Amino acid sequence: MNSEEEFYDAETGLESDDSCEVSFKDACVYESKQTVNGKVPSENGVWERRTTLPAPMFSRNDFSVWGFLKKCIGMELSKITMPIVFNEPLSFLQRITEYMEHTYLIHKACTLSDSIERMQLVAAFAISAVASQWDRTGKPFNPLLGETFELTRDEEGYRMISEQVSHHPPISAFYTESLNQDFSFHGSIYPKLKFWGKSVEAEPKGTMTLELSKHREAYTWTNPMCCVHNVILGKLWIEQYGTVEIVNHSTGDKCVLNFKPCGMFGKELHRVEGHIQDKSKKKHQVIYGKWTECVYSIEPKVYEVNKKAEKKSGGDSKKHKQEQSTGGDDADEMPDVQETVTMIPGSTLLWRVAPRPPHSTQILQVKRRRDWKRSKELPEESVLKMRKNGLRDGSSKAIIGTLELQTGSTRVVTLTEGTLTFQTSTDSVGKTEIQS
């Protein structure tokens, strides 16, 4: 099999003309049922949208991580079939459409005459696009090559199509346009995963492009990094971090957003801070808030005065920090999160996250027990511990980590630069190649 055949290795299922004939007949039958009980469907033919799935998501509480890992000894990671319990009942193509949850921000930006005000709303839209990832530790299903997903929201004024355009590497592309031809939003996403021992880091490579037809403007940006902590031990939690630059290629305006990492004491968890500058690098507005909650805009001078006042008043005491730092290193415990953002007087609210549907907990399964489910083959006194023997320095090599299972005869699982080695006492049991 050559490289071209391997690239197009998905079956289309449309090899015969019969499938096309059936589709045409089905379409004819559908056209004959356009009026039922006096009801007229919307423009895209949808009668009523469902509000819940036929069945809730499987529970992850009864799943043994060790029971799964020991079955993978000697197997290549790319060949391992992951348990379905790790997945959400969604395709990645469906997940992409969640970018448009707050489309009203784009519609409002189209009506504004000032470029700085438009940039504020575009920045709020870029932040809101990742808001749905909060507590979403499940993995969407991988689409097949050539698979598509279409969505039309008449009430929101847009239609969208996404397609899996590459299989190796997996690349998903999407295109969205306003029903009034006010804007278009398109891009491609290539999620690159890295395993760091206790966490999985996802780098969503790809450029997002937003075009405002009325103003003849094009904005581009890339999404921040996403990290899921405690994939083996402890409570799963997620954070976004990295710098996002939104550029208006027509006016030269730029918005620089800093998605702050959790840090040692969790003070900056979920926080976003940035500024808007023109082509001469003059700051016009400061943007602050949380990507999980809301975003505000304020003048730079007022923001700086407020920051200086906060520094004078002082933060947490050293004693409080020491109390927070004391604790086991078995897992990356999620810091306490303040549910609200303190609004600085004079700020303007740009965006607030929309509440999730009432049945979303049955689909997302965001909660997980803090204790680790042990396999029946292990004694009750078994304890899973992990130590980091390296630092996340941004290199392409995986971090070195050790999983120690303390039993009668010590079992050790060691991750070193792409190799997962299982060992009982001094006898090597097997190893699994890790691709980072």
VEXGUVEX-312570 format. One record per residue (C-alpha): x, y, z. Coordinates in nm, 4 decimals. Each point is the difference from the previous one (the first is absolute). Layout:
N
X_Y_Z
...
***
This chain:
436
0.0000_0.0000_0.0000
0.1528_0.3311_-0.1052
-0.0310_0.3260_0.1910
-0.2905_0.1209_-0.2143
-0.1997_-0.3198_0.0588
0.0707_0.0193_0.3733
-0.1193_0.3602_0.0082
-0.3343_-0.0950_-0.1532
-0.0483_-0.3200_0.2017
-0.3572_0.0725_0.1117
-0.2876_-0.1740_-0.1727
-0.2559_0.2346_-0.1458
-0.2888_-0.2445_-0.0193
-0.1159_0.1528_-0.3290
0.1556_-0.2434_-0.2445
-0.3281_-0.0899_-0.1707
-0.2754_0.2062_-0.1560
-0.2610_-0.1723_0.2188
0.0849_0.2144_0.3015
-0.0494_0.3142_-0.2060
-0.3368_-0.1267_-0.1257
-0.1123_-0.0753_0.3537
0.1027_0.3471_0.1122
-0.1943_0.1553_-0.2859
-0.3114_-0.2053_0.0827
0.0287_0.0949_0.3657
0.0240_0.3648_-0.0989
-0.3152_-0.0304_-0.2106
-0.1878_-0.1577_0.2903
0.1219_0.2761_0.2282
-0.1179_0.2686_-0.2418
-0.3478_-0.1552_0.0017
-0.0135_0.0329_0.3803
0.0832_0.3696_0.0198
-0.3282_0.0751_0.1746
-0.1067_-0.2255_0.2855
-0.2812_0.0947_0.2363
0.0044_0.3496_-0.1426
0.3583_0.0647_0.1215
0.2571_0.1576_-0.2275
0.3674_-0.0867_0.0637
0.2756_0.2585_0.0154
0.2101_0.0913_-0.3024
0.2413_-0.2904_0.0510
-0.2796_-0.2582_0.0331
0.0391_-0.0603_0.3747
-0.3292_-0.0612_0.1778
0.1204_-0.0041_0.3598
0.3475_-0.0163_0.1525
0.0664_-0.2675_0.2593
0.0928_0.1125_0.3509
0.1570_-0.3240_0.1255
0.1622_-0.3166_-0.1309
-0.1803_-0.3384_0.0042
0.2268_-0.1317_0.2776
0.2295_0.1599_0.2604
0.3773_-0.0327_-0.0132
0.1732_-0.2996_0.1609
0.1322_0.0563_0.3522
0.3783_0.0122_0.0366
-0.0054_-0.0750_0.3728
0.0077_-0.3780_-0.0458
0.2856_0.0032_-0.2503
0.3451_-0.1256_0.1054
0.2891_0.1909_-0.1569
0.2534_-0.2630_0.1048
-0.2152_-0.2786_-0.1405
0.0111_0.1749_-0.3365
0.3713_0.0895_0.0101
0.1207_-0.3532_0.0671
-0.1828_-0.1228_-0.3117
0.2014_0.2459_-0.2110
0.3404_-0.1477_0.0846
0.2025_-0.0487_-0.3163
-0.2471_0.1849_-0.2201
0.0629_0.3082_-0.2118
-0.2006_0.2941_0.1322
-0.1492_0.0850_-0.3394
-0.1405_-0.3556_-0.0217
-0.1675_0.0038_0.3409
-0.3789_0.0181_-0.0022
-0.0944_0.2437_0.2730
-0.3014_-0.0915_0.2177
-0.3173_0.1732_-0.1125
-0.0483_0.1299_0.3541
0.2610_0.2669_-0.0775
-0.2111_0.1401_-0.2859
-0.2843_0.2468_-0.0178
-0.2977_-0.1023_-0.2162
0.1092_0.2608_-0.2556
0.2122_0.0153_-0.3108
0.2850_0.2512_-0.0070
-0.1778_0.1626_-0.2942
-0.3009_0.0588_0.2250
0.2262_0.1332_0.2738
0.1350_0.2661_-0.2379
-0.3464_0.1504_-0.0431
0.0085_0.1042_0.3665
0.2248_0.2859_-0.1114
-0.3181_0.1735_-0.1153
-0.1786_-0.0108_0.3359
0.0302_0.3786_0.0393
-0.0513_0.1117_-0.3594
-0.1797_0.3136_0.1164
0.3437_0.1514_0.0689
0.0843_-0.0123_-0.3714
-0.3384_0.1389_-0.1012
0.0506_0.2903_0.2407
0.3533_0.0634_-0.1286
-0.1363_0.0318_-0.3539
-0.2172_0.2946_0.1083
0.2812_0.2042_0.1620
0.1886_0.2733_-0.1841
0.3079_0.0194_0.2263
0.2719_-0.2584_-0.0700
0.1134_-0.0155_0.3656
-0.3535_-0.0774_0.1145
-0.0266_-0.2698_-0.2648
0.3292_-0.1495_0.1177
-0.1373_-0.0146_0.3561
-0.2912_-0.2172_-0.1106
0.2168_-0.2150_-0.2264
0.2315_-0.0623_0.2968
-0.3001_-0.0900_0.2160
-0.1155_-0.2417_-0.2711
0.3447_-0.1641_-0.0150
-0.0089_-0.0499_0.3782
-0.3586_-0.1263_-0.0019
0.0911_-0.2602_-0.2634
0.2000_-0.1990_0.2573
-0.2432_0.0504_0.2909
-0.1872_-0.3225_-0.0749
0.3159_-0.2009_0.0774
-0.0306_0.0662_0.3726
-0.0457_-0.3343_0.1798
-0.0016_-0.1790_-0.3363
0.2523_-0.2737_0.0749
-0.1562_-0.2491_-0.2407
0.1412_-0.0515_-0.3473
-0.2240_0.0420_-0.3069
-0.0004_-0.2797_-0.2577
0.2431_0.0265_-0.2916
-0.1800_0.0668_-0.3313
0.0610_-0.2125_-0.3081
0.1781_0.1508_-0.2968
-0.2570_0.1886_-0.2052
-0.2584_0.0013_0.2800
-0.2004_0.3234_0.0233
-0.2329_0.1645_0.2475
-0.2403_0.2804_-0.0898
-0.1782_0.2355_0.2366
-0.2475_0.2780_-0.0773
-0.1240_0.2296_0.2754
-0.2656_0.2269_-0.1437
-0.0604_0.1676_0.3352
0.3724_0.0797_0.0312
0.0334_0.1031_-0.3636
0.2734_-0.2344_-0.1263
0.0692_-0.3338_-0.1655
0.3110_-0.2102_0.0436
0.1673_-0.3033_-0.1543
0.3015_-0.1921_0.1308
0.1928_-0.2778_-0.1727
0.2838_-0.2394_0.0785
0.2446_0.0906_-0.2773
0.2997_-0.2091_0.1098
0.0398_-0.3329_0.1763
0.3779_-0.0073_0.0635
0.0415_0.2473_0.1631
-0.3627_0.0570_0.1088
-0.1096_0.3433_-0.1228
-0.3521_0.1403_0.0228
-0.1113_0.3036_-0.2002
-0.3116_0.2123_0.0411
-0.1776_0.2874_-0.1713
-0.2745_0.2201_0.1458
-0.1916_0.2779_-0.1670
-0.2700_0.2410_0.1058
-0.3436_-0.0506_-0.1518
0.0055_0.3749_-0.0717
0.3508_-0.0185_-0.1491
0.1337_0.2256_0.2781
0.2979_-0.2184_0.0920
0.1823_-0.3253_-0.0650
0.2034_-0.2034_0.2483
0.2275_-0.2823_-0.1120
0.3118_-0.1911_0.0942
0.1608_-0.3387_0.0565
0.1018_-0.1832_0.3157
0.2767_-0.2547_0.0471
-0.0002_-0.1039_0.3692
0.3472_-0.1179_0.0989
0.0089_-0.1943_0.3277
0.2885_-0.0340_0.2452
0.0050_-0.2325_0.3008
0.1892_0.1356_0.3029
-0.0502_-0.2885_0.2421
-0.2781_0.1465_0.2142
-0.1581_0.2243_-0.2625
-0.0838_0.0181_-0.3695
0.0722_0.3215_-0.1885
-0.1891_0.0825_-0.3201
0.1396_0.2562_-0.2414
-0.2797_0.0996_-0.2424
0.2121_0.0912_-0.3001
-0.1820_0.1966_-0.2663
-0.1039_0.3565_-0.0782
-0.3465_0.1447_0.0564
-0.1129_0.2678_-0.2492
-0.2953_0.2347_0.0467
-0.1050_0.2265_-0.2875
-0.2410_0.2911_0.0421
-0.1422_0.0712_-0.3445
-0.1395_0.3472_0.0701
0.3305_0.1349_0.1323
0.2190_-0.2102_-0.2323
0.2026_-0.1222_0.2957
0.1704_-0.3315_0.0688
0.1015_-0.1104_0.3505
0.2260_-0.2993_0.0685
0.1079_-0.1781_0.3190
0.0944_-0.3386_0.1430
-0.1563_-0.1724_0.3009
0.1840_-0.0393_0.3349
0.1504_-0.3206_0.1339
-0.2273_-0.2373_0.1904
0.1160_-0.2327_0.2781
-0.1916_-0.2771_0.1810
0.1508_-0.0856_0.3389
-0.0104_-0.3268_0.1971
-0.0714_-0.2335_-0.2906
0.1118_-0.2984_0.2123
-0.0471_0.1037_0.3630
-0.2248_0.2524_0.1729
-0.2730_0.2341_-0.1144
0.0082_0.1038_-0.3636
0.0185_0.3735_-0.0618
0.0796_0.2190_-0.2980
0.1812_0.3266_-0.0639
0.0788_0.2199_-0.3004
0.3221_0.1962_-0.0316
0.2123_0.1799_-0.2549
0.0082_0.3233_-0.1972
-0.2626_0.0698_-0.2658
0.0537_0.2830_-0.2491
-0.3001_0.1270_-0.1950
0.1021_0.2077_-0.3006
-0.2203_0.2275_-0.2098
0.1771_-0.0194_-0.3360
-0.1915_0.2980_-0.1378
0.0722_0.2614_0.2692
0.3075_-0.1465_0.1688
-0.1731_-0.0140_0.3396
0.1074_-0.2839_0.2258
-0.1347_-0.1614_0.3151
0.2462_-0.1971_0.2145
-0.1688_-0.2387_0.2454
0.1842_-0.1899_0.2712
-0.1784_-0.3143_0.1198
0.1737_-0.0420_0.3337
0.1059_-0.3416_0.1310
-0.1079_-0.1200_0.3412
0.3296_0.0694_0.1747
0.1165_-0.1382_0.3315
-0.2872_0.1307_0.2140
-0.2772_0.0134_-0.2607
-0.0532_0.3748_0.0245
0.0046_0.0476_-0.3780
-0.2084_-0.3057_-0.0923
-0.2267_0.0682_-0.3029
0.0971_0.3679_-0.0107
0.0377_0.1889_-0.3270
0.1726_0.3344_-0.0286
0.0954_0.2030_-0.3047
-0.0087_0.3294_-0.1831
-0.1013_0.1495_-0.3339
0.2490_0.2138_-0.1905
-0.0040_0.1775_-0.3347
0.2624_-0.0298_-0.2731
0.2158_0.2591_0.1804
-0.0052_-0.2270_0.3113
-0.2016_0.2461_0.2067
-0.2146_-0.1786_0.2592
-0.3696_0.0868_-0.0178
-0.1779_-0.2557_0.2216
0.0859_-0.2681_0.2550
-0.1956_-0.3258_0.0028
-0.0237_-0.2150_0.3128
-0.2139_-0.2765_0.1471
-0.0278_-0.3786_-0.0107
-0.0568_-0.2166_-0.3037
-0.2345_-0.2137_0.2111
-0.2218_0.2883_0.1065
0.0159_0.3537_-0.1438
0.2215_0.2647_-0.1612
0.0172_0.3761_0.0622
0.1610_0.2951_-0.1779
0.1471_0.3099_0.1649
0.2314_0.2917_-0.0735
0.3712_-0.0788_0.0563
0.0597_0.2847_0.2483
-0.2877_-0.1050_0.2243
0.1154_-0.3605_-0.0122
0.3579_0.0881_0.0983
-0.1188_0.2109_0.2946
-0.2112_-0.2911_0.1222
0.2905_-0.2450_-0.0330
0.2289_0.2265_0.2028
-0.2652_0.0275_0.2710
-0.0242_-0.3786_0.0165
0.3761_-0.0330_0.0432
0.0008_0.2518_0.2850
-0.2817_-0.1793_0.1807
0.1988_-0.3226_-0.0244
-0.0993_-0.3502_-0.1041
0.0115_-0.3276_0.1840
0.2328_-0.0259_0.2965
0.3043_-0.2260_-0.0100
-0.1535_-0.2110_0.2750
-0.3103_-0.0641_-0.2101
0.2139_-0.0920_-0.3006
0.2001_-0.2476_0.2075
-0.3222_-0.1630_0.1191
-0.1124_-0.0369_-0.3606
0.3330_-0.1467_-0.1084
-0.0065_-0.2727_0.2665
-0.1645_-0.3117_-0.1290
0.0584_-0.3202_-0.1895
0.1474_-0.0028_-0.3446
-0.2081_-0.2955_-0.1112
-0.2018_0.2176_-0.2378
-0.0230_0.3538_-0.1333
-0.2837_0.1146_0.2223
-0.2225_0.2638_-0.1532
0.0249_0.3303_0.1910
-0.3068_0.1659_0.1456
-0.1665_0.2168_-0.2637
-0.1752_0.3270_0.0704
-0.3287_-0.0111_-0.1857
-0.0158_0.3703_-0.0806
0.2279_0.2577_-0.1589
0.0443_0.3213_0.1960
-0.1173_0.2793_-0.2281
0.2103_0.3146_0.0028
-0.2119_0.3186_0.0125
-0.0309_0.1478_-0.3475
0.0177_-0.3375_-0.1764
-0.2267_-0.1090_-0.2844
-0.1318_-0.3556_-0.0135
0.0836_-0.1533_-0.3386
-0.1112_-0.3590_0.0482
-0.1438_-0.2373_0.2588
-0.0146_-0.3757_-0.0442
-0.3401_-0.1476_-0.0837
-0.1419_-0.2647_0.2372
0.0292_-0.3583_-0.1166
-0.3049_-0.2080_-0.0953
-0.1754_-0.1771_0.2899
0.0956_-0.3481_-0.1281
0.3663_0.0808_-0.0689
0.1255_-0.1864_0.3077
-0.1281_-0.3268_-0.1501
0.2160_0.0607_-0.3061
0.3128_0.1701_0.1316
0.0425_-0.2022_0.3215
0.2135_0.2748_0.1488
0.0303_-0.1466_0.3493
0.2409_-0.2701_0.1066
0.0816_-0.1575_0.3338
0.3132_0.1231_0.1704
0.1122_-0.3509_0.0932
0.1552_-0.2245_-0.2616
-0.1840_-0.3201_-0.0970
0.2339_-0.2904_0.0738
0.0023_-0.3246_-0.1906
-0.1210_-0.3126_0.1817
0.3362_-0.1694_-0.0648
0.1832_0.2536_0.2220
0.0052_-0.0223_0.3809
-0.2011_0.2531_0.1969
0.3184_0.1647_0.1334
0.1133_0.0851_-0.3518
0.0630_0.3695_-0.0487
0.0595_0.1736_-0.3294
0.2635_0.2679_0.0189
0.1584_0.2129_-0.2654
0.3188_0.2001_0.0052
0.1194_0.2500_-0.2548
0.3681_-0.0365_-0.0833
0.0071_0.2732_-0.2612
-0.1362_0.3406_-0.0850
-0.2383_0.1072_-0.2721
0.2519_0.2161_-0.1831
-0.1835_0.0221_-0.3297
0.2192_-0.2600_-0.1704
-0.1472_-0.2646_-0.2277
0.1085_-0.2809_0.2311
-0.2508_-0.1419_0.2451
0.0536_0.0691_0.3673
0.1497_-0.2826_0.2041
-0.2460_-0.1365_0.2528
-0.0222_-0.3007_0.2313
-0.3075_-0.1857_0.1196
0.0721_-0.2102_0.3079
-0.2446_-0.2674_0.1129
0.1079_-0.0928_0.3522
-0.0988_-0.3612_0.0648
0.1732_-0.3136_0.1262
0.2240_0.0091_-0.3070
0.0369_0.3529_-0.1342
-0.1462_0.0600_-0.3446
0.1418_0.2983_-0.1843
-0.1295_0.1759_-0.3100
0.2572_0.2384_-0.1442
-0.0546_0.2529_-0.2794
0.3240_0.1165_-0.1612
0.0001_0.1936_-0.3265
-0.2535_-0.2129_-0.1819
0.0296_-0.3377_0.1759
-0.2428_-0.1329_0.2595
0.1736_-0.2790_0.1952
-0.1677_-0.2376_0.2466
0.2211_-0.1725_0.2580
-0.0606_-0.2356_0.2951
0.2961_-0.0059_0.2412
0.2953_-0.0382_-0.2397
-0.1824_-0.1909_-0.2737
-0.1013_0.2036_-0.3028
-0.3562_-0.0852_-0.0997
-0.0417_0.2048_-0.3141
-0.0047_0.3436_-0.1510
-0.2195_0.2168_-0.2170
0.1234_0.2576_-0.2485
-0.1459_0.3467_0.0570
-0.0294_0.2412_-0.2895
0.0097_0.3627_0.1082
***
